[in-house]
Amino acid sequence: MAANEARILFTAGEFGSMIGAACTGNLEAAISSVTVDSRQVVPGSLFVALKGERTDGHRFVVQAVEAGASALMVELSRREAVMELLQSSLGPESLQHIGLVMVDASLASLQKAAREYRRRMPLYRIGVTGSSGKTTTKECIGAVLSAAYGPDAVAMSQGNLNSDIGMALALFSLRPEHRIGVFEMGINRMGEMDELVAMYEPDAAVITIIGTAHIGMFGSREGIAKEKGRIFSAFDGRQHAFIREDDPFREYLASLVHGRVHYFGLHATPGIESVQSLGLHGWHIRWQGCDIRFPLPGMHNLLNACAALSVAHELSIAPEAASRGLSQVRPLFGRSEIREGRITMLQDCYNANPESMAAALEFFGNLPSEARRILVLGSMLELGEETERAHREIGLKASRTAPSAVFLFGQEMRSAFEALRSQGYSGFLMHTQDMDELIAAVRGLIREGDFMLIKGSRGMALERLTEVLEAEGWIAPLSNPATGGPHAS
């Protein structure tokens, strides 16, 4: 197959038959990709019209066809409106050229189609969930597997394709040559994990940690543990569960597993002989007699690597392959990125919750450095009733890092501001909800040689500050930044 030739997944008629849906129009229309965004349609796409809270995909069927969609999936209740829209905009012959798949509910049908398509692919499936560390753990596992089996044999979810819609779309990227898959399974509502499990049916599942991310959606950490523990719900005795050795819910999670339970961590991961911190440059790990240079800094990242090594041990992957894989892991955008220049910056502003914020502060505070320490902390979002308490605790933890200056950004950070002040913190302390004010204050205070941590939830957009500092030469541009998109917890 030529490099630029799209692989045909199915025809419109085959797609309809796969999910038991009614079809009309061109049933032989070839489908080479699936999307729910009319702006991402390419020739050969199946455009799935989803009705959401803010918009309705049925309004964009004309744009999808004009962009090259070969087929549409629409809800039966909107059939007449869609056909009228297509014929009035594109002409009475338009339905002869595209396949029209009609279903009761677009999202449920998309998920069913993804499951049926995935079942055609006989690959070993690893799922990764948790309150933090999911994406990095997935990348670590994927890197090890790619080194062992070859990159063409490993399928990995990309970007933000980890939710009820995202996983469905990601599964259509599977190909017959894939031997093993590593997919992130993120949730932000009750019942969502069951939908992901029904589509993916993991052979192995990793829970990075049960924390408080998105606790506002689940009510309590117990609620989070219960929902994330549903990742084991399809186990029938043959599957494998990987749980962190110090997870506060480890015994509860293990009780949910009908299969083999493995723990991971510095003590539980089989084969770990020693670890040595390299500070900002990551870790040296001695595993099964092999030296591994793991470049991501911080204990939280080391534990992500431990998860990957536990999976590697269970799959009998050679230590040399694991070493090659982990040595090639790079931080994704905004996650544990070390930015050097006139100042040194730890940029970790892609996401934030109490556990990841505490881990970043601990790492920042423990690094030996004579430089001035500057903290720029943005609000942690979606914590519900835990918001005030969690931010107050972060303020207390921030004070223990002995910073020269603390900048707090976002309404929720007011509690951290009050906590720092109550501790008698004597350095520079600022709280603001205005990004321009934050940028101006940071620019006015920093000086050459400073060591800065920037950490906050994605919604706080703290990368705007790093863009200014980069433009002014305080930090060097990223040479080859990895990317990632917004994702669920």
Buried (B, 14 or more C-beta within 10 A) or exposed (E): EEEEEBEEBBBBBBBBBBBEBEBBBBBEBBBBBBBBBBEEBEEBBBBBBBBEEEEEBBBBBBBBBEBEBBBBBBBEEBBEBBBEBBEEEBEEEBBEEBBBBBBEBBBEBBBBBBBBBBEEBEBBBBBBBBBBBBBBBBBBBBBBBBBBBEEEBBBBBBBBBBBBBBBBBBBBBBEEEBBBBBBBBBBBBBEBBBBBBBBBBBBBBBBBBBBBBBBBBBBEBEEBBBBBBBBBEBBEEEBBBBBBBEBEBBEBBBEBBEBBBBBBBBEBBBBBEEBEBEBBEBBBBBBBEBEBBBBBBBBBBBBBBBBBBBBBBBBEBEBBBBBBBBBBBBBBBBBBBBBEBBBBBBBBBBBBBBBBBBBBBBBBBEBEBEBBBBBBBBBBBBBBEBBBEBBBBBBEBBBEBEBBBBBBBBEBBBBBBBBBEEEEBEBEBBBBBEBEEBBEBBEEBBEEEBBBBBBBBBBBBBBEBBEBBBEEEBBEEBEEEBEBBBBBB
